[in-house]
Amino acid sequence: MGFVDEAGLHYWVRAPRSPREVARLLRLFQESSLDVAFGTEHQFLLAVDKDDAVLGGCFYRRVSPERLHMEKIAVSRRVRGRGLAEGIMRELVRRARARGARVLETGYFQPEFLARFGFRTEPSSGGLALDLVASSAVRF
């Protein structure tokens, strides 16, 4: 899906097309000092520019038929603060709903950012959760 950031940069949020793009996302997490490990159960979304340069992304996994868990999200330092993370989140929520998920959960990571999308503390999981059914009227 296509977006335009706050500086006028056109970018797209999509699944990776090659293992090389997943490796670029891993490097982006490492550059952001986020210790992550990708597994075979993970799916990925990338924010890419017109030249397919990876600008950001997230990775997530299905934990039950109705529940997805987003592990982490990161954006390159050179484009932070321009709305790319919001575009990634919008596309993740859209895809989660399209796949029948009712809840999108994550750890207690960036709670202020995620609260803007309707994520709330979920004591039973020790993290944050977004009720995708109750928030279906919310435009992301």
N, CA, C and O atoms as CSV, one atom per row, in Angstrom:
chain,resi,resn,atom,element,x,y,z
A,1,MET,N,N,0.847,-1.169,0.000
A,1,MET,CA,C,0.000,0.000,0.000
A,1,MET,C,C,0.897,1.237,0.000
A,1,MET,O,O,1.926,1.248,0.676
A,2,GLY,N,N,0.525,2.278,-0.746
A,2,GLY,CA,C,1.333,3.470,-0.879
A,2,GLY,C,C,0.970,4.569,0.100
A,2,GLY,O,O,-0.196,4.754,0.447
A,3,PHE,N,N,1.993,5.300,0.542
A,3,PHE,CA,C,1.837,6.397,1.487
A,3,PHE,C,C,2.771,7.536,1.083
A,3,PHE,O,O,3.654,7.359,0.244
A,4,VAL,N,N,2.565,8.701,1.689
A,4,VAL,CA,C,3.468,9.833,1.545
A,4,VAL,C,C,3.798,10.305,2.954
A,4,VAL,O,O,2.893,10.550,3.752
A,5,ASP,N,N,5.099,10.436,3.270
A,5,ASP,CA,C,5.460,10.870,4.627
A,5,ASP,C,C,5.345,12.387,4.754
A,5,ASP,O,O,5.009,13.075,3.790
A,6,GLU,N,N,5.622,12.893,5.936
A,6,GLU,CA,C,5.445,14.313,6.221
A,6,GLU,C,C,6.404,15.212,5.456
A,6,GLU,O,O,6.190,16.422,5.390
A,7,ALA,N,N,7.461,14.640,4.873
A,7,ALA,CA,C,8.409,15.417,4.073
A,7,ALA,C,C,8.141,15.257,2.576
A,7,ALA,O,O,8.892,15.778,1.752
A,8,GLY,N,N,7.072,14.537,2.224
A,8,GLY,CA,C,6.724,14.350,0.819
A,8,GLY,C,C,7.320,13.114,0.163
A,8,GLY,O,O,7.158,12.918,-1.042
A,9,LEU,N,N,8.012,12.271,0.938
A,9,LEU,CA,C,8.602,11.042,0.401
A,9,LEU,C,C,7.505,10.008,0.176
A,9,LEU,O,O,6.734,9.705,1.086
A,10,HIS,N,N,7.439,9.471,-1.034
A,10,HIS,CA,C,6.511,8.382,-1.336
A,10,HIS,C,C,7.147,7.072,-0.888
A,10,HIS,O,O,8.312,6.802,-1.182
A,11,TYR,N,N,6.372,6.269,-0.177
A,11,TYR,CA,C,6.863,4.972,0.256
A,11,TYR,C,C,5.721,3.964,0.235
A,11,TYR,O,O,4.546,4.332,0.233
A,12,TRP,N,N,6.084,2.705,0.221
A,12,TRP,CA,C,5.126,1.622,0.156
A,12,TRP,C,C,5.362,0.686,1.326
A,12,TRP,O,O,6.498,0.496,1.758
A,13,VAL,N,N,4.289,0.102,1.837
A,13,VAL,CA,C,4.395,-0.894,2.900
A,13,VAL,C,C,3.940,-2.210,2.295
A,13,VAL,O,O,2.817,-2.342,1.806
A,14,ARG,N,N,4.844,-3.178,2.341
A,14,ARG,CA,C,4.580,-4.465,1.696
A,14,ARG,C,C,5.380,-5.569,2.370
A,14,ARG,O,O,6.250,-5.318,3.203
A,15,ALA,N,N,5.060,-6.793,1.986
A,15,ALA,CA,C,5.837,-7.950,2.449
A,15,ALA,C,C,7.182,-7.955,1.718
A,15,ALA,O,O,7.285,-7.426,0.612
A,16,PRO,N,N,8.201,-8.544,2.322
A,16,PRO,CA,C,9.495,-8.620,1.638
A,16,PRO,C,C,9.410,-9.498,0.391
A,16,PRO,O,O,8.621,-10.440,0.321
A,17,ARG,N,N,10.238,-9.165,-0.575
A,17,ARG,CA,C,10.280,-9.928,-1.830
A,17,ARG,C,C,11.461,-10.881,-1.886
A,17,ARG,O,O,11.559,-11.704,-2.796
A,18,SER,N,N,12.364,-10.771,-0.910
A,18,SER,CA,C,13.546,-11.638,-0.929
A,18,SER,C,C,14.125,-11.739,0.481
A,18,SER,O,O,13.853,-10.889,1.329
A,19,PRO,N,N,14.921,-12.777,0.728
A,19,PRO,CA,C,15.619,-12.880,2.017
A,19,PRO,C,C,16.556,-11.693,2.250
A,19,PRO,O,O,16.801,-11.313,3.395
A,20,ARG,N,N,17.073,-11.115,1.187
A,20,ARG,CA,C,17.964,-9.959,1.306
A,20,ARG,C,C,17.228,-8.782,1.959
A,20,ARG,O,O,17.815,-8.060,2.764
A,21,GLU,N,N,15.955,-8.586,1.620
A,21,GLU,CA,C,15.190,-7.504,2.249
A,21,GLU,C,C,14.960,-7.775,3.728
A,21,GLU,O,O,14.968,-6.845,4.535
A,22,VAL,N,N,14.754,-9.031,4.094
A,22,VAL,CA,C,14.600,-9.386,5.516
A,22,VAL,C,C,15.917,-9.100,6.243
A,22,VAL,O,O,15.906,-8.608,7.371
A,23,ALA,N,N,17.041,-9.402,5.608
A,23,ALA,CA,C,18.348,-9.108,6.212
A,23,ALA,C,C,18.535,-7.604,6.393
A,23,ALA,O,O,19.117,-7.171,7.388
A,24,ARG,N,N,18.050,-6.804,5.445
A,24,ARG,CA,C,18.129,-5.338,5.591
A,24,ARG,C,C,17.295,-4.868,6.772
A,24,ARG,O,O,17.704,-3.964,7.501
A,25,LEU,N,N,16.124,-5.477,6.969
A,25,LEU,CA,C,15.290,-5.132,8.115
A,25,LEU,C,C,16.008,-5.501,9.416
A,25,LEU,O,O,15.990,-4.725,10.371
A,26,LEU,N,N,16.632,-6.665,9.462
A,26,LEU,CA,C,17.386,-7.067,10.649
A,26,LEU,C,C,18.479,-6.047,10.957
A,26,LEU,O,O,18.663,-5.676,12.116
A,27,ARG,N,N,19.203,-5.590,9.945
A,27,ARG,CA,C,20.246,-4.568,10.163
A,27,ARG,C,C,19.644,-3.271,10.712
A,27,ARG,O,O,20.252,-2.607,11.552
A,28,LEU,N,N,18.456,-2.917,10.238
A,28,LEU,CA,C,17.796,-1.716,10.728
A,28,LEU,C,C,17.472,-1.843,12.219
A,28,LEU,O,O,17.652,-0.892,12.979
A,29,PHE,N,N,16.993,-3.019,12.633
A,29,PHE,CA,C,16.741,-3.247,14.062
A,29,PHE,C,C,18.044,-3.150,14.851
A,29,PHE,O,O,18.077,-2.548,15.925
A,30,GLN,N,N,19.110,-3.736,14.325
A,30,GLN,CA,C,20.400,-3.685,15.014
A,30,GLN,C,C,20.905,-2.249,15.128
A,30,GLN,O,O,21.420,-1.862,16.176
A,31,GLU,N,N,20.765,-1.446,14.058
A,31,GLU,CA,C,21.177,-0.047,14.086
A,31,GLU,C,C,20.356,0.753,15.099
A,31,GLU,O,O,20.819,1.771,15.614
A,32,SER,N,N,19.139,0.290,15.381
A,32,SER,CA,C,18.263,0.945,16.362
A,32,SER,C,C,18.481,0.408,17.767
A,32,SER,O,O,17.725,0.728,18.684
A,33,SER,N,N,19.529,-0.421,17.938
A,33,SER,CA,C,19.866,-1.042,19.229
A,33,SER,C,C,18.734,-1.904,19.772
A,33,SER,O,O,18.523,-1.973,20.983
A,34,LEU,N,N,18.007,-2.559,18.873
A,34,LEU,CA,C,16.944,-3.482,19.265
A,34,LEU,C,C,17.421,-4.901,18.988
A,34,LEU,O,O,17.665,-5.274,17.840
A,35,ASP,N,N,17.549,-5.681,20.042
A,35,ASP,CA,C,17.995,-7.062,19.938
A,35,ASP,C,C,16.797,-7.921,19.549
A,35,ASP,O,O,15.885,-8.112,20.354
A,36,VAL,N,N,16.791,-8.436,18.331
A,36,VAL,CA,C,15.674,-9.242,17.846
A,36,VAL,C,C,16.196,-10.528,17.226
A,36,VAL,O,O,17.355,-10.621,16.821
A,37,ALA,N,N,15.319,-11.510,17.163
A,37,ALA,CA,C,15.639,-12.773,16.505
A,37,ALA,C,C,14.437,-13.160,15.648
A,37,ALA,O,O,13.328,-13.321,16.158
A,38,PHE,N,N,14.660,-13.305,14.363
A,38,PHE,CA,C,13.594,-13.709,13.456
A,38,PHE,C,C,13.494,-15.226,13.451
A,38,PHE,O,O,14.510,-15.922,13.454
A,39,GLY,N,N,12.265,-15.737,13.445
A,39,GLY,CA,C,12.026,-17.170,13.368
A,39,GLY,C,C,11.171,-17.513,12.166
A,39,GLY,O,O,10.646,-16.632,11.487
A,40,THR,N,N,11.040,-18.796,11.914
A,40,THR,CA,C,10.260,-19.232,10.754
A,40,THR,C,C,8.781,-18.901,10.898
A,40,THR,O,O,8.056,-18.854,9.904
A,41,GLU,N,N,8.327,-18.671,12.130
A,41,GLU,CA,C,6.926,-18.339,12.364
A,41,GLU,C,C,6.609,-16.870,12.083
A,41,GLU,O,O,5.440,-16.487,12.054
A,42,HIS,N,N,7.620,-16.059,11.880
A,42,HIS,CA,C,7.408,-14.620,11.718
A,42,HIS,C,C,7.040,-14.238,10.293
A,42,HIS,O,O,7.475,-14.851,9.318
A,43,GLN,N,N,6.216,-13.192,10.217
A,43,GLN,CA,C,5.899,-12.524,8.969
A,43,GLN,C,C,6.420,-11.096,9.092
A,43,GLN,O,O,6.623,-10.591,10.196
A,44,PHE,N,N,6.631,-10.460,7.960
A,44,PHE,CA,C,7.281,-9.160,7.952
A,44,PHE,C,C,6.508,-8.166,7.097
A,44,PHE,O,O,5.873,-8.544,6.112
A,45,LEU,N,N,6.565,-6.902,7.477
A,45,LEU,CA,C,6.111,-5.797,6.650
A,45,LEU,C,C,7.264,-4.816,6.552
A,45,LEU,O,O,7.922,-4.518,7.549
A,46,LEU,N,N,7.508,-4.317,5.358
A,46,LEU,CA,C,8.578,-3.361,5.132
A,46,LEU,C,C,8.020,-2.057,4.602
A,46,LEU,O,O,7.052,-2.056,3.841
A,47,ALA,N,N,8.618,-0.952,4.996
A,47,ALA,CA,C,8.385,0.339,4.352
A,47,ALA,C,C,9.565,0.534,3.412
A,47,ALA,O,O,10.718,0.510,3.841
A,48,VAL,N,N,9.276,0.729,2.130
A,48,VAL,CA,C,10.332,0.875,1.127
A,48,VAL,C,C,10.068,2.115,0.283
A,48,VAL,O,O,8.923,2.522,0.091
A,49,ASP,N,N,11.156,2.710,-0.220
A,49,ASP,CA,C,11.003,3.869,-1.104
A,49,ASP,C,C,10.906,3.397,-2.552
A,49,ASP,O,O,10.842,2.196,-2.816
A,50,LYS,N,N,10.895,4.344,-3.487
A,50,LYS,CA,C,10.724,4.015,-4.906
A,50,LYS,C,C,11.844,3.139,-5.448
A,50,LYS,O,O,11.672,2.461,-6.461
A,51,ASP,N,N,12.996,3.152,-4.773
A,51,ASP,CA,C,14.132,2.323,-5.188
A,51,ASP,C,C,14.201,1.007,-4.424
A,51,ASP,O,O,15.193,0.284,-4.518
A,52,ASP,N,N,13.147,0.694,-3.666
A,52,ASP,CA,C,13.061,-0.503,-2.826
A,52,ASP,C,C,14.072,-0.518,-1.682
A,52,ASP,O,O,14.403,-1.586,-1.167
A,53,ALA,N,N,14.566,0.650,-1.281
A,53,ALA,CA,C,15.425,0.742,-0.087
A,53,ALA,C,C,14.529,0.563,1.134
A,53,ALA,O,O,13.475,1.192,1.229
A,54,VAL,N,N,14.943,-0.289,2.066
A,54,VAL,CA,C,14.159,-0.546,3.274
A,54,VAL,C,C,14.328,0.639,4.226
A,54,VAL,O,O,15.435,0.957,4.662
A,55,LEU,N,N,13.199,1.284,4.538
A,55,LEU,CA,C,13.186,2.454,5.417
A,55,LEU,C,C,12.714,2.113,6.824
A,55,LEU,O,O,12.964,2.865,7.767
A,56,GLY,N,N,12.038,0.988,6.964
A,56,GLY,CA,C,11.496,0.584,8.254
A,56,GLY,C,C,10.735,-0.706,8.099
A,56,GLY,O,O,10.656,-1.272,7.009
A,57,GLY,N,N,10.172,-1.170,9.204
A,57,GLY,CA,C,9.384,-2.387,9.125
A,57,GLY,C,C,9.033,-2.922,10.492
A,57,GLY,O,O,9.424,-2.388,11.530
A,58,CYS,N,N,8.276,-4.001,10.444
A,58,CYS,CA,C,7.892,-4.693,11.674
A,58,CYS,C,C,7.864,-6.187,11.381
A,58,CYS,O,O,7.871,-6.618,10.228
A,59,PHE,N,N,7.833,-6.959,12.460
A,59,PHE,CA,C,7.635,-8.396,12.296
A,59,PHE,C,C,6.662,-8.869,13.343
A,59,PHE,O,O,6.589,-8.327,14.447
A,60,TYR,N,N,5.913,-9.896,12.975
A,60,TYR,CA,C,4.801,-10.356,13.797
A,60,TYR,C,C,4.566,-11.835,13.542
A,60,TYR,O,O,5.121,-12.426,12.615
A,61,ARG,N,N,3.714,-12.423,14.404
A,61,ARG,CA,C,3.380,-13.840,14.251
A,61,ARG,C,C,1.947,-14.072,14.716
A,61,ARG,O,O,1.416,-13.316,15.529
A,62,ARG,N,N,1.345,-15.102,14.204
A,62,ARG,CA,C,0.001,-15.497,14.641
A,62,ARG,C,C,0.175,-16.372,15.868
A,62,ARG,O,O,0.932,-17.342,15.834
A,63,VAL,N,N,-0.523,-16.040,16.965
A,63,VAL,CA,C,-0.426,-16.827,18.188
A,63,VAL,C,C,-1.672,-17.688,18.407
A,63,VAL,O,O,-1.647,-18.636,19.192
A,64,SER,N,N,-2.757,-17.354,17.713
A,64,SER,CA,C,-3.977,-18.160,17.734
A,64,SER,C,C,-4.779,-17.745,16.500
A,64,SER,O,O,-4.417,-16.775,15.833
A,65,PRO,N,N,-5.853,-18.456,16.187
A,65,PRO,CA,C,-6.619,-18.080,14.995
A,65,PRO,C,C,-7.124,-16.628,15.009
A,65,PRO,O,O,-7.313,-16.027,13.951
A,66,GLU,N,N,-7.341,-16.072,16.194
A,66,GLU,CA,C,-7.894,-14.725,16.274
A,66,GLU,C,C,-6.917,-13.687,16.822
A,66,GLU,O,O,-7.306,-12.549,17.085
A,67,ARG,N,N,-5.655,-14.069,16.995
A,67,ARG,CA,C,-4.712,-13.175,17.684
A,67,ARG,C,C,-3.364,-13.144,16.963
A,67,ARG,O,O,-2.780,-14.183,16.657
A,68,LEU,N,N,-2.882,-11.915,16.696
A,68,LEU,CA,C,-1.542,-11.710,16.153
A,68,LEU,C,C,-0.699,-10.998,17.201
A,68,LEU,O,O,-1.208,-10.191,17.978
A,69,HIS,N,N,0.594,-11.304,17.214
A,69,HIS,CA,C,1.526,-10.646,18.133
A,69,HIS,C,C,2.579,-9.915,17.306
A,69,HIS,O,O,3.353,-10.544,16.585
A,70,MET,N,N,2.608,-8.575,17.413
A,70,MET,CA,C,3.654,-7.796,16.766
A,70,MET,C,C,4.861,-7.790,17.696
A,70,MET,O,O,4.763,-7.392,18.857
A,71,GLU,N,N,5.979,-8.227,17.181
A,71,GLU,CA,C,7.193,-8.281,18.000
A,71,GLU,C,C,7.775,-6.884,18.195
A,71,GLU,O,O,7.854,-6.396,19.322
A,72,LYS,N,N,8.181,-6.243,17.107
A,72,LYS,CA,C,8.808,-4.918,17.184
A,72,LYS,C,C,8.566,-4.183,15.866
A,72,LYS,O,O,8.247,-4.782,14.838
A,73,ILE,N,N,8.730,-2.862,15.938
A,73,ILE,CA,C,8.659,-1.991,14.766
A,73,ILE,C,C,9.839,-1.040,14.852
A,73,ILE,O,O,10.205,-0.606,15.944
A,74,ALA,N,N,10.437,-0.711,13.717
A,74,ALA,CA,C,11.572,0.222,13.695
A,74,ALA,C,C,11.570,0.980,12.377
A,74,ALA,O,O,11.102,0.490,11.349
A,75,VAL,N,N,12.109,2.192,12.444
A,75,VAL,CA,C,12.250,3.040,11.261
A,75,VAL,C,C,13.678,3.571,11.245
A,75,VAL,O,O,14.246,3.884,12.291
A,76,SER,N,N,14.246,3.669,10.063
A,76,SER,CA,C,15.602,4.189,9.900
A,76,SER,C,C,15.732,5.570,10.526
A,76,SER,O,O,14.817,6.390,10.438
A,77,ARG,N,N,16.859,5.820,11.151
A,77,ARG,CA,C,17.091,7.115,11.809
A,77,ARG,C,C,16.897,8.281,10.848
A,77,ARG,O,O,16.403,9.336,11.246
A,78,ARG,N,N,17.280,8.101,9.588
A,78,ARG,CA,C,17.233,9.221,8.640
A,78,ARG,C,C,15.821,9.640,8.258
A,78,ARG,O,O,15.634,10.716,7.690
A,79,VAL,N,N,14.812,8.805,8.561
A,79,VAL,CA,C,13.431,9.170,8.213
A,79,VAL,C,C,12.499,9.149,9.425
A,79,VAL,O,O,11.280,9.203,9.266
A,80,ARG,N,N,13.055,9.071,10.621
A,80,ARG,CA,C,12.218,9.075,11.829
A,80,ARG,C,C,11.492,10.400,11.995
A,80,ARG,O,O,11.971,11.455,11.582
A,81,GLY,N,N,10.320,10.311,12.614
A,81,GLY,CA,C,9.542,11.507,12.891
A,81,GLY,C,C,8.761,12.026,11.704
A,81,GLY,O,O,8.233,13.137,11.744
A,82,ARG,N,N,8.680,11.231,10.642
A,82,ARG,CA,C,7.997,11.678,9.429
A,82,ARG,C,C,6.754,10.868,9.108
A,82,ARG,O,O,6.161,11.032,8.042
A,83,GLY,N,N,6.354,9.987,10.034
A,83,GLY,CA,C,5.102,9.260,9.848
A,83,GLY,C,C,5.200,7.867,9.255
A,83,GLY,O,O,4.169,7.238,9.013
A,84,LEU,N,N,6.407,7.360,9.010
A,84,LEU,CA,C,6.518,6.027,8.424
A,84,LEU,C,C,6.029,4.933,9.361
A,84,LEU,O,O,5.406,3.971,8.911
A,85,ALA,N,N,6.297,5.061,10.643
A,85,ALA,CA,C,5.826,4.041,11.596
A,85,ALA,C,C,4.304,3.978,11.593
A,85,ALA,O,O,3.730,2.897,11.722
A,86,GLU,N,N,3.647,5.125,11.448
A,86,GLU,CA,C,2.191,5.143,11.374
A,86,GLU,C,C,1.686,4.394,10.150
A,86,GLU,O,O,0.702,3.659,10.225
A,87,GLY,N,N,2.366,4.583,9.022
A,87,GLY,CA,C,1.992,3.859,7.806
A,87,GLY,C,C,2.154,2.357,7.961
A,87,GLY,O,O,1.312,1.586,7.502
A,88,ILE,N,N,3.233,1.941,8.607
A,88,ILE,CA,C,3.464,0.511,8.852
A,88,ILE,C,C,2.357,-0.038,9.746
A,88,ILE,O,O,1.813,-1.110,9.483
A,89,MET,N,N,2.026,0.706,10.808
A,89,MET,CA,C,0.965,0.255,11.718
A,89,MET,C,C,-0.379,0.174,11.005
A,89,MET,O,O,-1.122,-0.786,11.204
A,90,ARG,N,N,-0.705,1.167,10.176
A,90,ARG,CA,C,-1.978,1.142,9.445
A,90,ARG,C,C,-2.088,-0.105,8.581
A,90,ARG,O,O,-3.128,-0.762,8.543
A,91,GLU,N,N,-0.999,-0.422,7.888
A,91,GLU,CA,C,-1.038,-1.593,7.010
A,91,GLU,C,C,-1.087,-2.890,7.816
A,91,GLU,O,O,-1.763,-3.835,7.409
A,92,LEU,N,N,-0.389,-2.955,8.944
A,92,LEU,CA,C,-0.447,-4.148,9.787
A,92,LEU,C,C,-1.872,-4.365,10.304
A,92,LEU,O,O,-2.378,-5.487,10.272
A,93,VAL,N,N,-2.512,-3.315,10.773
A,93,VAL,CA,C,-3.891,-3.431,11.270
A,93,VAL,C,C,-4.820,-3.863,10.135
A,93,VAL,O,O,-5.672,-4.730,10.329
A,94,ARG,N,N,-4.661,-3.266,8.958
A,94,ARG,CA,C,-5.499,-3.635,7.816
A,94,ARG,C,C,-5.345,-5.120,7.483
A,94,ARG,O,O,-6.335,-5.820,7.274
A,95,ARG,N,N,-4.107,-5.590,7.437
A,95,ARG,CA,C,-3.854,-6.999,7.116
A,95,ARG,C,C,-4.367,-7.935,8.211
A,95,ARG,O,O,-4.914,-8.998,7.916
A,96,ALA,N,N,-4.190,-7.543,9.461
A,96,ALA,CA,C,-4.666,-8.372,10.573
A,96,ALA,C,C,-6.178,-8.551,10.486
A,96,ALA,O,O,-6.684,-9.665,10.623
A,97,ARG,N,N,-6.888,-7.469,10.262
A,97,ARG,CA,C,-8.347,-7.544,10.132
A,97,ARG,C,C,-8.748,-8.403,8.937
A,97,ARG,O,O,-9.659,-9.225,9.038
A,98,ALA,N,N,-8.071,-8.216,7.808
A,98,ALA,CA,C,-8.393,-8.979,6.598
A,98,ALA,C,C,-8.177,-10.472,6.796
A,98,ALA,O,O,-8.819,-11.287,6.134
A,99,ARG,N,N,-7.281,-10.833,7.699
A,99,ARG,CA,C,-6.997,-12.253,7.972
A,99,ARG,C,C,-7.818,-12.797,9.127
A,99,ARG,O,O,-7.567,-13.906,9.599
A,100,GLY,N,N,-8.799,-12.025,9.589
A,100,GLY,CA,C,-9.713,-12.506,10.609
A,100,GLY,C,C,-9.238,-12.374,12.035
A,100,GLY,O,O,-9.872,-12.909,12.944
A,101,ALA,N,N,-8.137,-11.673,12.257
A,101,ALA,CA,C,-7.667,-11.485,13.636
A,101,ALA,C,C,-8.614,-10.543,14.368
A,101,ALA,O,O,-9.138,-9.595,13.783
A,102,ARG,N,N,-8.823,-10.811,15.634
A,102,ARG,CA,C,-9.681,-9.967,16.470
A,102,ARG,C,C,-8.862,-9.114,17.432
A,102,ARG,O,O,-9.337,-8.091,17.927
A,103,VAL,N,N,-7.618,-9.546,17.694
A,103,VAL,CA,C,-6.745,-8.826,18.628
A,103,VAL,C,C,-5.340,-8.764,18.038
A,103,VAL,O,O,-4.828,-9.753,17.512
A,104,LEU,N,N,-4.729,-7.591,18.135
A,104,LEU,CA,C,-3.323,-7.403,17.799
A,104,LEU,C,C,-2.632,-7.051,19.109
A,104,LEU,O,O,-2.951,-6.040,19.734
A,105,GLU,N,N,-1.694,-7.880,19.518
A,105,GLU,CA,C,-1.006,-7.655,20.782
A,105,GLU,C,C,0.466,-7.392,20.534
A,105,GLU,O,O,0.999,-7.673,19.461
A,106,THR,N,N,1.104,-6.848,21.552
A,106,THR,CA,C,2.546,-6.623,21.508
A,106,THR,C,C,3.048,-6.545,22.938
A,106,THR,O,O,2.255,-6.509,23.879
A,107,GLY,N,N,4.345,-6.520,23.102
A,107,GLY,CA,C,4.904,-6.329,24.429
A,107,GLY,C,C,4.716,-4.886,24.857
A,107,GLY,O,O,4.087,-4.095,24.153
A,108,TYR,N,N,5.254,-4.556,25.993
A,108,TYR,CA,C,5.149,-3.187,26.489
A,108,TYR,C,C,6.283,-2.383,25.861
A,108,TYR,O,O,7.250,-2.011,26.526
A,109,PHE,N,N,6.138,-2.125,24.561
A,109,PHE,CA,C,7.157,-1.491,23.730
A,109,PHE,C,C,6.533,-0.246,23.104
A,109,PHE,O,O,5.521,-0.350,22.411
A,110,GLN,N,N,7.115,0.914,23.334
A,110,GLN,CA,C,6.611,2.167,22.780
A,110,GLN,C,C,5.136,2.417,23.128
A,110,GLN,O,O,4.334,2.675,22.231
A,111,PRO,N,N,4.767,2.345,24.412
A,111,PRO,CA,C,3.348,2.469,24.769
A,111,PRO,C,C,2.704,3.795,24.365
A,111,PRO,O,O,1.524,3.816,24.015
A,112,GLU,N,N,3.446,4.896,24.406
A,112,GLU,CA,C,2.868,6.191,24.026
A,112,GLU,C,C,2.518,6.198,22.540
A,112,GLU,O,O,1.446,6.664,22.154
A,113,PHE,N,N,3.410,5.690,21.721
A,113,PHE,CA,C,3.168,5.612,20.279
A,113,PHE,C,C,1.962,4.717,19.992
A,113,PHE,O,O,1.065,5.104,19.242
A,114,LEU,N,N,1.940,3.541,20.577
A,114,LEU,CA,C,0.867,2.579,20.295
A,114,LEU,C,C,-0.479,3.015,20.856
A,114,LEU,O,O,-1.517,2.623,20.322
A,115,ALA,N,N,-0.492,3.814,21.917
A,115,ALA,CA,C,-1.755,4.320,22.471
A,115,ALA,C,C,-2.504,5.161,21.442
A,115,ALA,O,O,-3.733,5.221,21.475
A,116,ARG,N,N,-1.786,5.808,20.533
A,116,ARG,CA,C,-2.425,6.612,19.490
A,116,ARG,C,C,-3.312,5.770,18.576
A,116,ARG,O,O,-4.234,6.284,17.943
A,117,PHE,N,N,-3.024,4.487,18.515
A,117,PHE,CA,C,-3.793,3.575,17.661
A,117,PHE,C,C,-4.872,2.838,18.432
A,117,PHE,O,O,-5.638,2.069,17.852
A,118,GLY,N,N,-4.937,3.069,19.742
A,118,GLY,CA,C,-5.958,2.406,20.552
A,118,GLY,C,C,-5.454,1.225,21.354
A,118,GLY,O,O,-6.250,0.530,21.985
A,119,PHE,N,N,-4.147,0.978,21.348
A,119,PHE,CA,C,-3.602,-0.104,22.171
A,119,PHE,C,C,-3.776,0.269,23.641
A,119,PHE,O,O,-3.601,1.424,24.030
A,120,ARG,N,N,-4.123,-0.725,24.442
A,120,ARG,CA,C,-4.304,-0.545,25.880
A,120,ARG,C,C,-3.521,-1.618,26.614
A,120,ARG,O,O,-3.246,-2.687,26.070
A,121,THR,N,N,-3.170,-1.322,27.848
A,121,THR,CA,C,-2.485,-2.316,28.672
A,121,THR,C,C,-3.392,-3.519,28.844
A,121,THR,O,O,-4.586,-3.382,29.107
A,122,GLU,N,N,-2.812,-4.694,28.693
A,122,GLU,CA,C,-3.544,-5.947,28.870
A,122,GLU,C,C,-2.859,-6.727,29.985
A,122,GLU,O,O,-1.872,-7.418,29.733
A,123,PRO,N,N,-3.365,-6.630,31.212
A,123,PRO,CA,C,-2.701,-7.248,32.363
A,123,PRO,C,C,-2.466,-8.753,32.210
A,123,PRO,O,O,-1.466,-9.272,32.706
A,124,SER,N,N,-3.363,-9.449,31.538
A,124,SER,CA,C,-3.222,-10.904,31.419
A,124,SER,C,C,-2.012,-11.307,30.586
A,124,SER,O,O,-1.457,-12.387,30.790
A,125,SER,N,N,-1.595,-10.462,29.655
A,125,SER,CA,C,-0.452,-10.813,28.815
A,125,SER,C,C,0.815,-10.052,29.196
A,125,SER,O,O,1.908,-10.391,28.741
A,126,GLY,N,N,0.665,-9.018,30.035
A,126,GLY,CA,C,1.829,-8.231,30.411
A,126,GLY,C,C,2.279,-7.285,29.317
A,126,GLY,O,O,3.408,-6.796,29.341
A,127,GLY,N,N,1.406,-7.023,28.361
A,127,GLY,CA,C,1.766,-6.134,27.264
A,127,GLY,C,C,0.620,-5.229,26.890
A,127,GLY,O,O,-0.198,-4.849,27.729
A,128,LEU,N,N,0.573,-4.890,25.623
A,128,LEU,CA,C,-0.454,-4.012,25.075
A,128,LEU,C,C,-1.271,-4.790,24.059
A,128,LEU,O,O,-0.766,-5.718,23.427
A,129,ALA,N,N,-2.541,-4.409,23.903
A,129,ALA,CA,C,-3.401,-5.084,22.936
A,129,ALA,C,C,-4.350,-4.087,22.295
A,129,ALA,O,O,-4.778,-3.116,22.919
A,130,LEU,N,N,-4.668,-4.350,21.042
A,130,LEU,CA,C,-5.645,-3.568,20.293
A,130,LEU,C,C,-6.782,-4.498,19.914
A,130,LEU,O,O,-6.569,-5.508,19.244
A,131,ASP,N,N,-7.990,-4.157,20.345
A,131,ASP,CA,C,-9.185,-4.912,19.980
A,131,ASP,C,C,-9.553,-4.489,18.564
A,131,ASP,O,O,-10.071,-3.391,18.358
A,132,LEU,N,N,-9.293,-5.345,17.596
A,132,LEU,CA,C,-9.513,-5.005,16.193
A,132,LEU,C,C,-10.989,-4.935,15.826
A,132,LEU,O,O,-11.352,-4.290,14.842
A,133,VAL,N,N,-11.839,-5.585,16.601
A,133,VAL,CA,C,-13.280,-5.541,16.334
A,133,VAL,C,C,-13.848,-4.226,16.854
A,133,VAL,O,O,-14.545,-3.519,16.126
A,134,ALA,N,N,-13.555,-3.896,18.107
A,134,ALA,CA,C,-14.081,-2.667,18.705
A,134,ALA,C,C,-13.525,-1.417,18.007
A,134,ALA,O,O,-14.192,-0.385,17.945
A,135,SER,N,N,-12.311,-1.523,17.490
A,135,SER,CA,C,-11.694,-0.370,16.856
A,135,SER,C,C,-11.912,-0.348,15.344
A,135,SER,O,O,-11.282,0.442,14.642
A,136,SER,N,N,-12.794,-1.207,14.838
A,136,SER,CA,C,-12.966,-1.303,13.386
A,136,SER,C,C,-13.490,-0.012,12.769
A,136,SER,O,O,-13.271,0.237,11.583
A,137,ALA,N,N,-14.168,0.802,13.546
A,137,ALA,CA,C,-14.660,2.076,13.026
A,137,ALA,C,C,-13.571,3.139,12.999
A,137,ALA,O,O,-13.732,4.178,12.360
A,138,VAL,N,N,-12.464,2.885,13.688
A,138,VAL,CA,C,-11.368,3.849,13.737
A,138,VAL,C,C,-10.621,3.829,12.422
A,138,VAL,O,O,-10.245,2.763,11.934
A,139,ARG,N,N,-10.407,4.983,11.851
A,139,ARG,CA,C,-9.671,5.093,10.593
A,139,ARG,C,C,-8.193,5.229,10.912
A,139,ARG,O,O,-7.782,6.168,11.593
A,140,PHE,N,N,-7.411,4.311,10.428
A,140,PHE,CA,C,-5.955,4.348,10.653
A,140,PHE,C,C,-5.274,5.023,9.495
A,140,PHE,O,O,-4.050,5.155,9.491
